[in-house]
């Protein structure tokens, strides 16, 4: 087992861990979650021995090998297959020794050990892993130096998977994979024979590939059994329970303090007052439950255009004299939600750029509505922001007629808060830069939003906020993403980009995963054999979205009504604990307040019942 005991660590005066402990049983697949910047990668460095702890211990079984992904595979002349095979250092050393050994006994020992570690099937296993991550046989024979850094990161991932460490540490492994590689990795990790600890913001991977969640919060570690959805439900229940306990204790403290304040000077009540004062001193405060609030995304809704808003007739598209996609005959209506499937290099980004008018057709015709506005977000756009300017300056350039207060309001609507509005972009986190880029891309209330890998810098909560924003948006969406949860929740149509063409894929994402795994081999579906996994929830059609929208609005209204009544109830209760209120002279005032309290309690019960009913109706509508 991997045992972390009383881990403490600080960096630049900021404490990340304070006597944090957790025990991970051997063979467990554990998702490591927590807000960005809380110290997840730092803990990996401490487990690996790269960083020295301020205090505490890390214990692993004797002889256990810990492995993680290197920064990237070296840009060497070795082939991809040779690079991955070299990752099993024991196999490489034994094979080298077998060529020079002369002692018969030693030669026998070497070959026995090579057999034990599966050395003779290693090449096939390495090739299968590379194939699963998107490298065909020809690609595996090419030199590492032929590939860019992103592709070499895949090779580094293949190498550590091939070496099969006893404790596998993966830090956001899907960030440099496409959707197809992510789906393959889900299955591979679920079947991995040893312990896995993976940092990830990919909700589907955390649901399908792990059986426990390690949560880092408030400098402590807590291990939960089950996948991410189970963890999320348990955590929310704990937050609600803690909030109720804190509220109850606050009322008790206020009641006791009121008694002490009123009677501590009276001889007949002095002992009781002193007793309550001691109880107050001994009462351990219960911290109010807090949950990190995540700012929403906000996509302005456009006016409706006549269909189709874009149509391609016999279009070829590519770069210079190279054609990537041929004879495209496609149309997009304003209520379409389309996800592009296909391995990296097949042309998904090329098609996105064509629709965004970033590329012109080499042949054929693109017909678009004369009033069409398009919002385009791609990964590289985050890098095109001006690092020496603030978000306020970026928006002012686009909206020169708005006053600063209006600019700040618009930034806030897009999830860029007041504390970031005046911060230089170079000092913002990746997620904050992504929010700013998305705000700028959708500023004109586009009829079509094209999102090419929008989640790379977003944590789970922000990804859920993006899903909510896209579900409320009234325009068309074209989505390229390695996040299966986002694709499954948003898209109601799938297009497969493959072999120079684009065609509709008429089955769902689960079926595509099975097709992919049958083609790539290895991996395997994450669901256990014999158990059928329920189909992933798909984004409803335009008609269904319109039916769901008012129900969602009603739930929001009910939530606001309950919150308002709870606020009023708290104010009344605070007034009712005032000792002076119970003096005879204030009897009428007390009676009025008690009546109001009863009215608020009755209203709160009705509001909560309406809230439950609205939520149930919404769930039914979503399921239809």
Buried (B, 14 or more C-beta within 10 A) or exposed (E): BBBBBEBBBEEEEEEBBBEBBBEBEEEBBBBBBBBBEBBBBBBBBBBBEEBEBBEBEBEBEEEBBBBBBBEBBBBEEBBBBBBBBBBBEEBBEBBEEBEEBEEEEEEEBBBEBBEEBEBEEBEEBBBBBBBBBBBEEEBBEEBBEEBEEEBBBBBBBBBBBBBBBBBBBBBBBBBBBBBBBBBBBBBBBBEBEBBBBBBBBBBBBBBBBBBBBBBBBEBBBBBBEBBBEBBBEBBEEEEEEBBEBBBEBBBEBBBBBBBBEBBBEEEEBEEBBEEBBEEBEEEEEBEEBEEEEBBBBBBBEBEEBEBBBBBBBEBBBBEEEEBBBBBBEBEBBBBBBBBBBBBBBBBBBBBBBBBBEBBEBBEBEBEBBEEBBBBBBBBEBBEEBEEEBBBBBBBBEEEEEBEEEEBBEBBBBBBBBEEBBEBBBEEBEEBBBBBBBBBBBBBEBBBBBBBBBBBBBBBBBBBBBBBEBBBBBBBBBBBBBBBBBBBBBBBBBBBBBBEBBBEEBEEBBBEBBBBBBEEBEBBBBBBEEEEEEEEBEBBBBBEBBEBBBEBBEBBEBBBEBBEEBBEBBBEBBEBBBBBEBEEEEEEEBBEEBEEBBEEBEEBBEEBBEBBEEBBEBBEEBBEE
